[in-house]
């Protein structure tokens, strides 16, 4: 599995270099409080990276964390405050 991950990472780097090389036009990105000057390829790759990171964080917060909490609760030992099943104070002698 590791060689496959390495090949995928290498392919992504090659695609990133190709996109950067094919889009050398200078662009200015105005964010309101700062203006960034870069090539179009760099801006495209940074925008893609920001989208992937934002989507990953939203997925982690909305799906992964609740599932981890549910799993933690399911694996927790039973609390000692529960009454034993044979001790029923409602049915006295």
Secondary structure, DSSP 8 states (H G I E B T S, - for coil): -HHHHHHHHHHHHHHHHHHHHH---EEEEE-SS-EEEEEHHHHHHHHHHHHHHHHHHHHIIIIIHHHHHHHHHHHS---TTS--TT--TTS--
